[in-house]
Amino acid sequence: MSLVQCNFYALIHNHQQDLTRMIEKRASQRHRVFKGGTITFENGGIACTVRNMSAGGAAIDLDAPVMLPQSFKLSIARDRFARHCRTVWRSDKRVGLAFV
């Protein structure tokens, strides 16, 4: 790889990092996790995998795309964690939650 190519790749990589910092809108830092959880609501509950968490919310993975109510509770039994939350974004089986 030539010096020009190396400089080009470094420039692109640094530009992508700068864009990521500019786009990030979370009020608190998120932490990657991989924990089993449950979302519960009036008519039942659904198992989920908690992928990341912050003081203000979490991202979870579901086994299948399902309709969720406007608000529900996220619980992680092993951590004795339970928070009421609402959906703020969704991408197929991944759901972003805000704690309320």
Residue pairs with C-beta under 8 A, 6 or more apart in sequence:
26 54
26 56
27 54
27 55
27 56
28 54
28 55
28 56
29 54
30 52
30 53
30 54
30 59
31 52
31 53
31 54
32 51
32 52
33 50
33 51
33 52
33 53
34 49
34 50
34 51
35 49
35 50
35 76
35 78
35 79
36 47
36 48
36 49
36 50
36 76
36 77
36 78
37 47
37 48
37 49
37 50
37 60
37 74
37 75
37 76
38 45
38 46
38 47
38 48
38 74
38 75
38 77
39 45
39 46
39 48
39 60
39 68
39 72
39 73
39 74
39 75
40 72
40 73
40 75
41 68
41 69
41 71
41 72
41 73
42 69
46 62
46 66
47 63
48 60
48 61
48 62
48 74
48 95
49 60
49 61
50 58
50 59
50 60
50 74
50 76
51 58
51 59
51 60
51 61
51 94
52 58
52 59
53 59
55 99
56 98
56 99
57 85
57 88
57 96
57 97
57 98
57 99
58 74
58 85
58 96
58 97
58 99
59 94
59 95
59 96
59 97
60 74
60 94
60 95
60 97
61 93
61 94
61 95
62 93
62 94
62 95
63 93
64 93
65 92
65 93
68 87
68 95
70 86
70 87
71 84
71 85
71 86
71 100
72 84
72 85
72 86
73 82
73 83
73 84
73 85
74 81
74 82
74 83
74 85
74 97
75 81
75 82
76 82
83 99
84 99
84 100
85 97
85 98
85 99
85 100
86 97
86 98
86 100
87 95
87 96
87 97
88 96
88 97
88 98
89 95
89 96
90 96
